[in-house]
Amino acid sequence: MSSAVPDTAVPGDAPALPEQVVLQLRERILSGVLRPGTFLRPDRLAVELGVSPTPVREALQALRADDLVRALARRGFVVAPLDRGDVVDLFAVQAHLTGELTARAAVALDADGLAVLRDLAARVDALIAAAPGEDLALAEAEHRFHAALNRAGGARKLAWLVGRAAHYLPPRFYTDREAWRTATVDAHRRLLAALAAGDAGTARAAMEGHVLDGRDLLVAHLEAVGFWDDTT
């Protein structure tokens, strides 16, 4: 899966508290823990997350702007509808945008840029090979790899759009799933080989396949937990 953290984030910087709450709630919504129609009361969430109500309210407003939650007069917030087609469409956008950036990177990358990507991919590989419990570090390492690759495409606005689209993808959902871990190692190898060869078409296809593998895993999970009824 491509980076699920906006590329404006600086690697190593700790997110502000409201952003941390946004990330936690977004992950719960998009991985099916919080389902459409679930009521979200800021005071209760604050107790659950161990924070004050203020950053929770700020986080819910941010999620409202992304249409992941909706406000109810005098009743707090509710998780917004998210059907199967929405999820498929969001991944289609992510695959197209990251595929385009990767194709451009294959043409633009120099030896130093390729070396940076190899080092970042090696960090991901090392965390995947490590014992369980490195999920957060793995999600951050995967983000750094994809953020660097997106920037290498040399299209700032496209990279920004990828960051926006990634607001609808749950990064930490994937890191404890063996199928994703195995597929990610293979995908990175294919990507790096295509980038080293300057093969834009193969690089694009490898990235699109990487993203769509993530789609298939998430859709299968949401179906398995009964996230959608028969009408969606």
PyMOL commands that set and color helices and strands:
alter all, ss='L'
color gray80, all
select helices_A, chain A and resi 17-30+42-49+53-65+84-108+111-129+135-152+156-168+171-174+178-197+200-224
alter helices_A, ss='H'
color red, helices_A
select strands_A, chain A and resi 39-40+69-72+76-79
alter strands_A, ss='S'
color yellow, strands_A
deselect
rebuild
show_as cartoon
